[in-house]
Amino acid sequence: MKDFAVSLTIFMGSPVVDMTEIPGIFDIAFDADPESMPGMPPHGPSAGDFPNPSITNAIRTLGLDLRPGEVSVKHLVVDSVKRVPTEN
């Protein structure tokens, strides 16, 4: 489920955190309207070409739910790098 959350982060354009605590490996497949995925590039077929549900509704068909909220997320911030380039 953690890998699925990472994939959803890309599609949603904002962090998605696995709160299910479900262990294991899963093969998850679903169809969703690309227009409902803010993290996807804006080019490609129009929304009318896809009779698929929004990504939120597609996730619900899997028995999962996306809820906005605030959680602590570990991340690394690099303020600057001071290194002289070396010759190849």
N, C-alpha and C positions, 0 to 999 in steps of 0.2 A: 504494500500500500504506500510505502514511502516513495518508491520510484514513480508510482502513479501520481502522487502529489507533486513531484518534481515536474512531470510532464504537464500537469494541469497548470503549474506556475507559468510555463511557456505559453500555453493557450490563453490563459486569463490575463497575462500581462501584469500580474501582481502575485505576491507570495501565496502559495497554498500549502497549508501544514496538515499532515496526517494526524488526526486526533482519534482515529479508530482504534489504535493499538492492536490491530489484527496482524498477527505474524504470518509469514508464508510468502510464496511466490504465486502470482495470479496472471492469467492470460486474459486481459481486459480489452474488449473491443466494443465500440459504440460509434454511431454516426451522429454528427451534430452540424448545424448550420454554421458555416465559417463566419458569417456576419455576427454571430453571437460570441465570437472569440476575440476579445480586444487585443490579445498579444499576437495575432496572426497578421501577416502583411495585408494591406488593404486592396491588393490587386487579385485578379482571378475571376472566376464565374460570379455572376450576381446572385443575390440571395434567392431570387425567384427560381433559379436552377436547382435548388436543393429543397426537397420537401421534408427535410430533416428537422427535428426539434432543436430548440436552443441547447447550448451546452449544459446549462443548468438542468433542464428537463431530461436530457440524455443521461446525466449523472444520476438523477433520481430514479430512472428506470433500472439502474444497477443496485438500488437500495441504499444509495449514499446521498449526502446532501452537502451543498456548499453554503456555508454561513459566514457572513462578514464578522470580523471580530479582531481583537488585539491579543497577540501572544508574543512571548519573548522568542526571538529568532537569533541564533548565533550567526555572526558575520564578521568578516575581516575588513578593516579599512586601512588602506595604505595612503598616508598623507604625502609622502615623497620618497623618491629613490635617488640616492647619490652614489653613482658608480660610473667609473670612467670606462668607456667601451674599449674592448681589446681587439687587436687585429686578428683576422682569421688566418 
